[in-house]
Amino acid sequence: MLKRYFPILEWGAQYSRATLSADMLAAVIVTIMLIPQSLAYALLAGLPPVVGLYASILPLVAYAIFGTSRTLAVGPVAVVSLMTASAAGAVAAQGSAEYLQAAITLAALSGVMLAVLGLLRLGFLANLLSHPVIAGFITASGILIATSQLRHVLGIAGGGENWPDMLTSLAQNITTVNWPTLVIGGLAVAFLFWVRKGFAPLLQKTGMSEKTAVMAAKAGPVIAVALTIVAVIVLGLADKGVKLVGAVPQGMPPFSVPSMNLGLISQLWVPALLISIIGFVESVSVAQTLAAKRRQRIAPDQELVGLGAANIAAAFSGGYPVTGGFARSVVNFDAGAQTPAAGAYTAVGIALASLFLTPLLFNLPIATLAATIIVAVLSLVDVKTPVRLWRYSKGDFAAHVATIGMTLLAGVEMGVISGVCVGLLLYLWKASRPHAAIVGRVPETEHFRNVERHKVLTLPHLLSIRIDESLTYLNARWLEEYVLERVAEKPELRHVILMCSAVNAIDATGLESLEAINHRLGDGGIGLHLSEVKGPVMDRLKDTHFLEELNGKVFLSQDSAWSQLASDDGSPAEPKDQYLARGMI
Amino acid sequence: MLKRYFPILEWGAQYSRATLSADMLAAVIVTIMLIPQSLAYALLAGLPPVVGLYASILPLVAYAIFGTSRTLAVGPVAVVSLMTASAAGAVAAQGSAEYLQAAITLAALSGVMLAVLGLLRLGFLANLLSHPVIAGFITASGILIATSQLRHVLGIAGGGENWPDMLTSLAQNITTVNWPTLVIGGLAVAFLFWVRKGFAPLLQKTGMSEKTAVMAAKAGPVIAVALTIVAVIVLGLADKGVKLVGAVPQGMPPFSVPSMNLGLISQLWVPALLISIIGFVESVSVAQTLAAKRRQRIAPDQELVGLGAANIAAAFSGGYPVTGGFARSVVNFDAGAQTPAAGAYTAVGIALASLFLTPLLFNLPIATLAATIIVAVLSLVDVKTPVRLWRYSKGDFAAHVATIGMTLLAGVEMGVISGVCVGLLLYLWKASRPHAAIVGRVPETEHFRNVERHKVLTLPHLLSIRIDESLTYLNARWLEEYVLERVAEKPELRHVILMCSAVNAIDATGLESLEAINHRLGDGGIGLHLSEVKGPVMDRLKDTHFLEELNGKVFLSQDSAWSQLASDDGSPAEPKDQYLARGMI
């Protein structure tokens, strides 16, 4: 029980020397990758770069204690950073103390929400985000993020929360381009794109193994950072208008306290919920993919607790919302991390960096960080998915496009909310008109098939309807209409058989609709029969008065229903009495 | 086509003399019943009594043109009147011109919404109101309405939008009871209760036929109205503090115009939507029940248009939101109405009443109207449903109780919204963890059954999972977890067969989950196979790359899958190549 809530007790008990060295190696590699990334994502979130380092220390330790994935690497990620910027920007100006306070409070709210969802086992709510909605959101976020960073590469002022505003702002300020910044930024972008594709093959030519080469190529951003720092110093670019990171406070993360201001909380809880759910969905997908590769399992509800703890830790150590990142987790996995301890060692690495390396970052151009963001997020933009969705499912395509459109035009929050609403409406619409078929007997067999797809026997006084769905309140009204319309088309009808082989459950509304159909058919002198009712469904029906009131019988098989009712095409009798006499169920 | 939007063209063409006399008779009976009811419900809505008469004239004509039910009687009803009082009371004080304007605007908004929902064929949205939610709402509304009218019977001041407030207000004012009012009101309540039960049998004893007696008993409220007017005049009760209806304007409905004030509309659109949906659900249930009795059909989407037209008519003729009422529709049906023309004739009857009878109503005690409301709505309170729901389905019970509780404590709007949310959350929760079973072969047959319910054969290297639900984004994550957990339990596993006999559809998220399962199983050297895939599902899968990437085969039947894979328990090979060699689908 304790192990369920503290997975560290599970893997910690078996911790060996071999695991230690594997975890340490992975931690070194992830640390090198994480330093420029943390600085860059903090910039994207509109926060001082050092906040990115703070968000990569205690949260990793907290996740190592509570998380269930052996290899997930937690920290600042692009999409959540953008959402943080959007939410904090709505309550305070970037650069103000209130803005930082809002980011810290977002982390706290998100942490509490994640932990509560996990403890209440409400992880299923994340299901409301379908793949098309997530894919649309991530594509649109990638476009938004890349656009938002363009100004840093151009060395101009600007802003905007949505795409039209960002583009307008860029267009207005384009005349004030700072050329040295653009050269540095442009070269960094070009270098980083090349590193992604061409660096690993080059390293391999020097005799490095493929795996090591791919791993070494992940240090590309670190090289870009080092080279541009040197360039700034050598060429004296600080005097030529190139914006630099400047003084970064040296030392361990400060102790911070989230705001208890109810007004602020009421403004931030919706974005915090969205950050939580988006972060959870991203994180759990990565964790599941990696776990499956080693035939391990993660516990999604405990993952909520782990991510919740990480965010609460972020809130109390000057950080901002974090989650499991895709790229860094893959690096952690490939570098051979065996347990969440690798995350804790990474935290030590980042802590050492924030103690000793920060003075070196003084001359780092903002444009370099912007370049690392642009190159990282452009890989998020996925142009194949809309094409694939259009071909596979128009409804999913609609949800995808609605999410992209609303995210670009109205920002991240409206984007996610619209996607969820469109997806849910389409789902409910489909659920409210499930598949059903009029079936007839395949000649000389006991099988019954759809009359529209097969050559089957039917009888004018007997209507067999197969319902391919559980009867719930969403389709109850449809059921009434469907049955009564089919009945209205057949004036000679005496019996209706509902074939329930695919009915897994009948809720109270479904039951009332069956009762209504029974009474209405009874008023018209038509018997209602059920066939192939599943065991658990029948058990529940037996507890009600429905079977007593049924103007007909319940048959074990559709075949026996057909056989017994086929001959009963006589004069309009009272079906109920007739079946009562025969011994109704 | 034209007939679809103007059903009057359909039945009007066949209108005969016999139909005319039947409709006229029904109209006379419904008019007599409707006069006191319209006055009382306007009172309940916090409006001058004459507004109830106005709402029973033009809306009936509009419904006769656009509605599809032959016998639905439209006009003010109790629940919608209460909702009107709640919504209008939130923006203006009862008795003010703004309050009446708000009621008229509600009718207009509700009319437009209904008509738009109908034209867009969005009637399925009404499905979100499950029977337990509607039943809970109606029970709670009955309690609220009866409580709200108690003060009129007691002759005291008071108010309140929810039950605790109403009870507090009653308790505070109870010392100021007006005894003559209480006597009149109490006697009226007692008389009306007796009329419901004892009047028809008494009339039958005088030799009247049962049907006529029941019909005549519906005139009970008219008798109560007449008797109490006489009592007021004879006993001079006006001077003893008994509140009277007073001067009712004589004449036809005035031309009124709904407000175009955007501020007002933004306050009223949510209640208007709720009024529309509740009104539609109530109305369409009544209409369907009555139509089925005569083997007629109604068109729900056109019903939305009909009710929309009725409400727009109400808005332009000084009325307030209307819908199809249960009691009056049954009376109309029983009195032999054949076509919607009966409603138009009723409108003429009410118009004559508002022209000539209103002076007679001067001495009508408010307490009499309150008594007719109390007796009418107490029949709405249903104590059996919660018991039944508790026994049948705990989830439905929860939605029912949440609706009752929230309606009583927080008012009608929050009640409906909470009920819908609780119902939807429970539905989504269930949809996110559908039924699935590990199946094995029933010995010496081709049948496969749940291993937990039947004695069946299984093999250690072969896992057959039957999924009893379509694969959608709501259960995609569950599917991944379910399959991978089952796989993790079986170390010797080489093949997984998903038996898809109950999978009616696979959406894009479901497909991605299948792909993820396929890749993860492939990473572990396990083959994924599908069996009994339905034709339409297979057609769509063929358009994707899924079948090419599948580490296994698609089998027509579970039996052939079992037969072919049962023997393949050899050394860990590469399943994909193996099946490619065998000629994969």
Interface residues (C-beta under 8 A of the other chain):
Chain A: F124 L125 A126 N127 L128 L129 S130 H131 P132 Q288 T289 A292 K293 R295 R297 P300 R388 L389 R391 Y392 S393 G395 D396 G423 Y427 L428 W429 K430 S432 R433 P434 H435 R453 D468 E469 T472 Y473 L474 N475 A476 R477 W478 E480 E481 L484 E485 A488 A502 N504 A505 D507 A508 T509 L511 E512 A516 H519 R520 D523 G524 G535 R540 D543 T544
Chain B: F124 L125 A126 N127 L128 L129 S130 H131 P132 Q288 T289 A292 K293 R295 R297 P300 R388 L389 R391 Y392 S393 G395 D396 G423 Y427 L428 W429 K430 S432 R433 P434 H435 R453 D468 E469 T472 Y473 L474 N475 A476 R477 W478 E480 E481 L484 E485 A488 A502 N504 A505 D507 A508 T509 L511 E512 A516 H519 R520 D523 G524 G535 R540 D543 T544
